[in-house]
Amino acid sequence: MVDKAAGAEEAVTADRADGVGTPGIEVLTGAHAYLREVVAAVGDEQWGAATPCDAWTVRQVLNHARIDQQGYGLALTGGRPDSDPFHPADALDGDPAAELAKVLDAVAEAYAGLPADTEQVPTPLGPLPLPLAIGAAAMDAAVHAWDIAVATGQDRPLPAGTAEGIGPTAEHLVDHLRDSFKVFAPARETPDGHDRSATLLAFLGRDPRWSPRAS
């Protein structure tokens, strides 16, 4: 799985170096890399652990994140995922990391293939300008990767560069999604405004200091 993921990311990087592919795609591939890394480190006994998502286990968060990403990829061609992300079909009986990788590879390839001058992109949230579409998919992957990381005791914080890349999308979309669809908890305050990752998590309704013992 690791070799396959690295190969896909190297191919996207090579495309960008040649002036081909989607501007800003590195925000999405970075979020995907974070999600892959976190999922690969989940222990067999940890899938039932509590997470920062109220009443959802690690297993449920991963299935939700997988279907969300599938939705972003399929929306480009008018397709729909195989189940509702808020009631996702379970795909963890085999190799969870491999099942996730299939989806992330397909999404990254689909977005990397968009022309650089693409203006509006179909997404599960409706049509969005290309940078916002990339950021929305990346935000979903990254925040759920963080949910899983802290739920399973991993020392894998949300990368600051990924948080920085997602920030503009969060500022444009999250308040609307929170008010209209209740998909994010109310924003929290953070004492350290210089920590970009903590600030983003708090804005998305997460407690950056969340731990299983405090849940």
C-alpha positions in Angstrom: 0.0 0.0 0.0 2.8 2.5 0.9 4.6 1.9 -2.4 1.4 2.4 -4.3 0.5 5.6 -2.5 4.0 7.0 -3.0 3.9 6.2 -6.6 0.6 8.0 -7.1 1.9 11.1 -5.3 5.2 11.0 -7.3 3.2 10.9 -10.5 1.1 13.9 -9.5 4.2 15.8 -8.5 5.8 15.0 -11.9 2.8 16.2 -13.7 2.9 19.5 -11.9 6.6 19.9 -12.7 5.8 19.5 -16.3 3.1 22.1 -16.1 0.3 19.6 -16.4 -2.5 18.9 -14.0 -4.5 20.8 -11.5 -3.1 23.9 -9.7 -3.2 23.4 -5.9 -3.6 19.6 -6.1 -0.8 19.2 -3.5 -3.3 20.4 -0.9 -5.4 17.3 -1.6 -2.5 14.8 -2.0 -1.1 16.1 1.3 -4.4 15.5 3.1 -4.7 12.1 1.5 -1.1 11.2 2.6 -2.0 12.2 6.2 -5.2 10.1 6.1 -3.3 7.1 4.7 -0.6 7.3 7.3 -3.0 7.5 10.2 -5.2 4.7 9.0 -2.2 2.4 8.4 -1.3 2.8 12.1 -4.7 1.9 13.6 -4.4 -1.3 15.6 -6.9 -4.2 15.1 -8.3 -3.6 18.6 -8.9 0.1 18.1 -11.6 0.2 15.5 -14.3 0.5 18.2 -12.6 3.4 20.0 -14.5 6.6 20.6 -13.6 9.7 18.5 -14.1 13.5 18.6 -17.1 12.9 16.4 -19.9 12.3 18.9 -21.2 8.8 19.1 -19.0 7.6 16.2 -16.3 5.0 16.5 -13.0 5.0 14.6 -14.6 2.4 12.2 -17.5 4.7 11.5 -15.3 7.8 11.0 -13.1 5.9 8.5 -16.1 4.6 6.5 -17.6 8.1 6.5 -14.3 9.6 5.3 -13.9 6.9 2.6 -17.4 7.5 1.2 -17.0 11.3 1.4 -13.9 11.0 -0.8 -15.6 8.6 -3.1 -18.3 11.2 -3.5 -15.8 14.0 -4.4 -14.3 11.8 -7.1 -17.5 10.5 -8.6 -19.2 13.9 -8.7 -16.8 14.9 -11.4 -18.6 12.5 -13.8 -22.1 12.8 -12.4 -21.8 9.6 -10.3 -22.7 9.0 -6.7 -21.0 6.9 -3.9 -22.2 3.4 -3.1 -23.8 4.5 0.2 -24.7 7.6 2.3 -21.6 9.0 4.0 -23.7 9.5 7.2 -24.8 5.9 7.0 -21.8 4.4 5.1 -21.5 0.8 4.1 -18.7 -0.9 6.0 -15.6 -1.9 4.1 -13.3 -2.9 6.9 -13.6 -6.6 6.9 -10.6 -7.0 4.7 -7.7 -4.6 4.6 -9.0 -1.1 5.7 -5.9 0.7 4.4 -6.1 -1.0 1.0 -9.8 -0.2 0.7 -9.2 3.4 1.5 -6.2 3.6 -0.9 -8.4 2.5 -3.8 -10.7 5.5 -3.3 -8.0 8.0 -2.6 -6.0 6.9 -5.7 -9.1 7.4 -7.9 -9.9 10.8 -6.4 -6.4 12.1 -6.7 -6.2 10.9 -10.3 -9.5 12.5 -11.2 -8.6 15.9 -9.8 -5.1 15.8 -11.2 -6.6 15.3 -14.6 -8.7 18.5 -14.5 -7.6 21.2 -16.9 -5.8 24.1 -15.2 -8.4 26.5 -16.5 -11.3 24.6 -15.0 -13.6 27.2 -13.4 -16.5 25.3 -11.7 -16.2 21.7 -10.4 -19.2 19.5 -9.5 -18.9 18.4 -5.8 -21.2 16.8 -3.2 -21.6 20.4 -1.9 -22.7 21.6 -5.3 -20.6 23.4 -8.0 -17.5 25.1 -6.6 -14.6 27.0 -8.0 -11.7 24.7 -8.6 -9.6 25.8 -5.6 -12.6 25.5 -3.2 -13.4 22.0 -4.6 -9.9 20.8 -3.9 -9.9 22.4 -0.5 -13.2 20.9 0.4 -12.1 17.4 -0.4 -8.8 18.0 1.4 -10.5 19.4 4.5 -12.8 16.4 4.8 -9.9 14.0 4.5 -7.6 15.8 6.8 -10.0 16.5 9.7 -11.1 12.9 9.8 -7.5 11.7 9.7 -7.0 13.9 12.8 -10.1 12.4 14.4 -8.8 8.9 13.9 -5.2 9.8 15.0 -6.2 11.3 18.4 -8.8 8.6 19.0 -6.1 5.9 18.6 -3.4 7.7 20.5 -1.2 8.5 17.6 1.3 11.3 17.7 0.4 12.5 14.3 -0.9 16.0 14.5 -2.6 17.7 11.5 0.3 19.0 9.4 0.6 22.8 9.5 1.1 23.0 5.8 -2.1 21.0 5.1 -4.0 23.2 7.6 -2.6 26.3 5.8 -3.7 25.1 2.4 -7.2 24.2 3.7 -7.7 27.5 5.6 -9.1 29.6 2.7 -11.7 26.9 1.9 -12.8 26.6 5.5 -13.2 30.4 5.7 -15.5 30.3 2.6 -17.6 27.3 3.3 -17.7 26.1 6.9 -20.0 28.7 8.4 -22.6 28.1 5.7 -22.3 24.3 6.1 -22.6 24.7 9.8 -25.6 26.9 9.7 -27.5 25.2 6.9 -26.6 21.5 7.4 -25.3 21.2 11.0 -22.3 19.2 9.7 -19.8 21.0 12.0 -20.1 21.7 15.7 -19.9 25.4 16.8 -16.5 26.9 16.4 -14.2 27.0 19.5 -11.7 29.5 20.7 -8.0 28.6 20.8 -5.6 30.3 23.2 -2.7 30.1 20.7 -3.6 31.9 17.5 -0.2 31.1 16.0 -0.9 27.3 15.8 -2.5 27.1 12.4 -3.6 23.5 12.8 -5.2 24.1 16.2 -6.9 27.2 15.0 -8.4 25.3 12.0 -9.5 22.4 14.2 -11.2 24.8 16.6 -12.9 26.6 13.8 -14.2 23.2 12.6 -15.7 22.6 16.0 -13.0 20.3 17.3 -11.2 20.5 20.6 -7.5 20.5 19.6 -6.7 19.0 23.0 -9.2 16.2 22.7 -8.1 12.8 24.0 -9.8 9.5 24.6 -9.5 10.0 28.4 -11.3 13.3 28.2 -14.1 12.2 25.9 
